Amino acid sequence: MMPPDTLETLRQVNDRLRSALIRLRPERKHCSTIRAQDFSALRRQLRRAAECLRRPPLNSEAAAAVQEEALEYRRNLEKLKRFLPDVHTRLLVEKSRVENARTHLTAAAAWGRASRSTF
């Protein structure tokens, strides 16, 4: 018999990947809700699945169920592969916007200090 947590772990990973696919979906215009922890959690789930997939099933009944979850996992990975480049681009645009705003605020503060010192 296969360790009971292997199939359940793959199911949990697939559930969490589906949730991540919704949260990170490319049609979102703003990425202010995306956090570094989201990507850390995603990596953690990928590692959990990799560990499960390295374990060979001990019986054919469990093997079939694990195989089905493994196929679902692969489909989820393909979806991630398709839209993560877009998420990356949106995050770079947001980073640039924040850096520009910071530069503008720094310049405005310097101008304010210079204006006060001339009076």
N, C-alpha and C positions, 0 to 999 in steps of 0.2 A: 504494500500500500504506500502511496505517495504521502509525503508530509502534508498534513491538512492545510497548512498555511500557504502553500505554493499557489494553488488555484485561487484562493481568496485574495492573496496578495496581488496577483495579476488583475483580478477584478477591481480591486481598490485602485491600482495604478491606472487602469483604463478609465475608471470613474473620475479620477483626479485629472487625467489628461483631457478628458472631455470638458471638464470645468475650465481648465486652462485655455482650451481652444475657444471657449465662449468669452472668457475674460480678455484674452489677447487678440480677439478677432480683428482682422485687418480693416474692417469697415469703420472702426472707431476713428474719429478725427483727432481726439486729444489723447495723449498718453500720460497725462498727469496721474492717472490711477494705477499705472504700471509701476511696480516697485522692484528693487533688486531682489527682494525676498521671493517674488514670484518666480524669478529665474532660478534661484537657489532651490526652491521647492520643486520646480520642474526637473532640475538635474537630479535631485534626490529620488524622484519617482522613476526616472530613467535608470538609475543605478539599481533600485529595488527590482525593476523588471528584468534587468540584465542578470542579476543574481538568480532569480527564479528560472529564467530560461536556460541557465547553465545546468540546472538539476534535471537529470533524466527521469521521466515518469516511470513508476514501477509497475503499473498495470495499464491495460489498454483502455479501460473505462475512464480513468483519470487522464490518460494521454489525450483522448479525444477532447475532453473539456479544456485541458490546458492548450491544446492546439487551436481551439476556437478562440480562446482569450488571446493567444499569441497573434492570431490573424487580426483581431480587433486592435491589438497593440500596434501592429504594423500599419494598419490604416490610420490610426491616430498619429503615428510618426510621419507618415506621408503628408497628412494635413499640416502638421507643424512645419515640415520641410517647405511646403508651398508658401506659407505666409510669414514665417519668421524673418525672411529678408525685408519684408515690408515693415514689420515691427521695428527692426533694426534701423531702417531709414527714418521712420517716424521719431524714434528716440534720438537719432542724430540731429534731426530738425529741431526737436524740442531743446536739446542741449545747446544748439546754436542760438535759439531764441533767448534762452536764459542767460547765456554769456553776453549777448548783445544788450539785454536789459541791465545786466550787472555793470557793463561798461558805461552805459548811458547814466545809470545812477551814480557811478563813481565820478563821471565827468560833471554831472549836475551838482554833486556835493562839493567838488573842487571849485566850481564856478561860484557856488554860494559862499564858500569860505573866502575866496578872492574878492568877491563883491563886498563882503562885510569889512574886510581889512582896508578897503579904499575909502570907507566913510569915516 
